[in-house]
């Protein structure tokens, strides 16, 4: 799926995505990733939904987002509340959706100049 945006080249945006990949600023990524307007974390450890652990969400806290979009692969799956507790304890909102929806939503929120982080799983 290709997205069409006029964007600031100084920020990370999601240009397109497909099964098992996402294109961020012309870089095609084939593993789980965290995208924020000013950071690209390409070594986010969980590769599948069942791999998610509390420490993966604790790492997102350091990025200081106001909202996290969790893309859970090709379908929406909700993590156990204990996994996202570190985000919620810091007042960080968490929205869970499939990865395609998280990519689209990230671009919209980023263009509103909000501190958003998209934590995207490529494999369900």
C-alpha positions in Angstrom: 0.0 0.0 0.0 1.5 3.4 -1.0 0.7 6.5 0.9 0.9 10.0 -0.7 2.1 12.9 1.4 3.9 16.2 1.1 6.3 15.9 4.0 9.2 17.6 5.7 12.3 15.6 4.8 13.7 16.2 8.3 11.1 14.0 9.8 10.5 10.2 9.5 7.4 9.4 7.6 6.0 6.1 6.3 5.9 6.2 2.6 4.4 2.7 1.9 4.0 -0.7 3.3 3.3 -4.3 2.3 3.2 -7.8 3.8 6.3 -8.0 6.0 7.8 -4.6 5.1 7.5 -0.9 5.6 9.2 2.0 3.7 10.3 4.9 5.9 11.9 7.8 4.1 12.9 5.6 1.2 14.4 2.9 3.5 12.6 -0.5 3.2 12.5 -2.3 6.5 11.7 -6.0 6.9 11.6 -6.3 10.6 9.8 -4.8 13.6 10.5 -1.1 14.0 9.7 2.0 16.0 9.1 5.2 14.0 8.9 8.7 15.6 9.1 12.0 13.7 12.7 12.3 14.7 13.9 8.8 15.4 14.0 5.4 13.6 14.6 2.4 15.8 15.3 -0.5 13.5 16.5 -2.9 16.2 13.3 -3.2 18.2 13.5 -6.8 19.4 10.0 -8.3 19.2 9.4 -9.9 15.8 5.9 -11.4 16.4 3.0 -10.5 18.7 3.8 -13.4 21.0 7.4 -12.1 21.4 6.1 -8.9 23.1 7.4 -8.3 26.7 7.1 -5.5 29.2 10.7 -4.4 28.5 9.9 -3.7 24.8 7.3 -1.1 25.9 9.7 0.3 28.6 12.1 1.1 25.8 9.4 3.2 24.1 9.0 5.4 27.3 12.6 6.8 26.7 11.4 8.2 23.3 8.9 10.4 25.2 5.9 10.1 22.9 2.5 11.4 23.9 0.9 8.5 22.1 2.0 5.0 20.9 0.4 3.3 18.0 1.0 -0.5 18.3 0.8 -2.2 14.9 0.2 -5.9 15.7 0.8 -7.4 12.2 -1.9 -8.3 9.6 -4.6 -8.3 12.3 -5.5 -6.3 15.4 -4.5 -8.2 18.6 -4.5 -6.7 22.1 -1.6 -7.2 24.4 -2.1 -8.1 28.0 -2.4 -4.8 30.0 0.7 -5.5 32.1 2.8 -5.2 28.9 1.8 -1.6 28.3 1.7 -0.5 32.0 5.0 1.4 31.8 3.5 3.6 29.1 0.2 4.2 30.8 2.0 5.0 34.1 3.8 7.8 32.3 0.6 9.2 30.9 1.4 7.9 27.4 -1.7 6.9 25.4 -1.7 3.5 23.6 -3.7 2.6 20.5 -3.7 -0.9 19.2 -4.4 -1.7 15.5 -3.2 -3.8 12.6 0.1 -2.6 11.2 -1.4 -1.1 8.0 -3.8 1.1 10.1 -0.9 2.1 12.4 1.1 3.3 9.5 -1.7 5.4 8.1 -2.6 6.8 11.5 1.1 7.6 12.3 1.4 9.8 9.2 -1.7 11.8 10.1 -0.7 12.3 13.8 2.9 13.2 12.8 1.7 15.9 10.4 -0.3 17.4 13.3 3.2 17.9 15.0 2.3 15.6 17.8 4.9 13.4 19.6 3.8 10.0 18.2 5.6 6.7 18.1 4.6 3.8 15.8 5.8 0.5 17.2 5.2 -1.8 14.2 5.4 -5.6 14.1 5.9 -6.8 10.5 5.0 -10.5 11.2 1.7 -11.6 12.9 
